[in-house]
Amino acid sequence: MKISTKIPSSHLDSTSLTVLRDALRILEKGFSGLPPSYENTDDSELSDILAQVAERMKDNFPYFHPLYAGQMLKPPHPIARLAYMLALWINPNNHALDGGRASSAMEKEAVADIAKMIGWETHLGHLTGGGTVANLEALWVAGSLHAGKTITASEQAHYTHSRISGVLGLRFRSVPCDTRGRMDLDALRTLLRRETVGTVVATIGTTATGAVDPLADLLNLQREHGFRIHADAAYGGYFRLSGSLAPETRRHVEKLSSADSVVIDPHKHGLQPYGCGCVLFRDPAVGRLYKHDSPYTYFSSNDLHLGEISLECSRPGAAAVALWATQRLFPLVPDGAFSRSLDKGRRAALRLHELISKDGRWIPGPMPELDIVVWTPDAPSASEASTRSRAIFQEAAQNGLHLALADLPLPLLHLPASMKRDAEHITCLRSVLMKPEHADWVDRIWEILNTSAKKVLS
């Protein structure tokens, strides 16, 4: 089964709704013995309100289109969208089995597939409302196992780690990055000599540049100092399947199986709607930390209720159904249709970085490790480069190309000696080329960027 790289002429798929109707009839037969209870609604009123919704929803960027190449926004695959909608007719709650027997089983199977992708045959894990809650659970477990010890992550790690540490009452320290945006191990060694670190967060795909922290090398430090390693692979975890990573990046991504806990967001590269995060622990024994009693919840079955291993209570079973269906259509295997779609996005990023690097008007950021590209216009000063970036960002949007902006430390770019360092950060243009369609659209993206830059820089 191939992941389509073509945008239908109507842009928004509606033909698959016939498939949904057929599936809904099958679902309805499972409850045919019930007495009628459906009350007719006023379809004209529904139609009127939905038309209003459609009008309001026009006020959005075209996140589904390859000319939207800004933030980490990837449209759900039709199979995920349809399975999610189908499940909403039941509206299962994956907290306890009596709220969602089938969807709970599907969640366990889908999460097991992700764990197997990481390299784990045994694990403890579940879906969450997103990466933030998934990371919260991982740090909560880390803080419980290493009470009073420091949590640390790189300066380019997601801000959620410092914020969550504050929520949990854990001491947090950030570690400087090298010129590639990855955690600086020498700086980490200095911190390890200064205070007791309980957990090191290794980011596998930073939000700003897609940098991959040196996980393989962190394992050597772990043996010496005994800290836990939590891999925040919310963005880059699926690239463990990719066949196109640079050898150095591959070396670290392959070591995900050695981390103590891992977070992956299926609503990023996993083709899922929001919100769908996933937290996994290598040692199932951490489940004891979740143990709690509920006087009215866990009585319908002696099997494991997902609420018994989750901090969240009510959780949408529809998210699990959508993920299960997607992973049946696109198995998480190397050199499968799904992994090849990741490689297309990475190929687009490398192509765009190459075009930028060959054009003297631009200062490129680090070589993309995944599928994120950052760059800034050349200018007499860092502040002027930032001003030009913002102007080109606006002009490109007027021309139909939607990019993003990122404020990055100056050392992350190889700035010319002639550029005045009059600021600590520089505003860069940023492009997340995570749609497989971007492989076919990157030259069009460059064309619009070139036209926009000519107008601003002239």
Secondary structure as UniProt FT lines:
FT   TURN            9..10
FT   TURN            15..16
FT   HELIX           17..29
FT   TURN            30..33
FT   HELIX           43..57
FT   TURN            63..64
FT   TURN            66..67
FT   HELIX           78..88
FT   TURN            89..90
FT   TURN            94..95
FT   HELIX           97..99
FT   HELIX           101..118
FT   STRAND          124..128
FT   HELIX           131..145
FT   TURN            146..148
FT   STRAND          150..154
FT   TURN            155..156
FT   HELIX           160..168
FT   STRAND          172..175
FT   TURN            179..180
FT   HELIX           185..194
FT   STRAND          197..204
FT   TURN            207..209
FT   HELIX           215..225
FT   STRAND          228..232
FT   TURN            234..236
FT   HELIX           237..241
FT   HELIX           247..253
FT   HELIX           254..258
FT   STRAND          261..264
FT   TURN            266..270
FT   STRAND          277..281
FT   HELIX           284..290
FT   TURN            295..299
FT   HELIX           306..309
FT   HELIX           317..329
FT   TURN            334..335
FT   HELIX           337..357
FT   TURN            360..361
FT   STRAND          362..364
FT   STRAND          372..377
FT   HELIX           382..398
FT   TURN            399..400
FT   STRAND          404..409
FT   HELIX           410..412
FT   TURN            417..418
FT   STRAND          425..432
FT   TURN            436..437
FT   HELIX           438..457
//
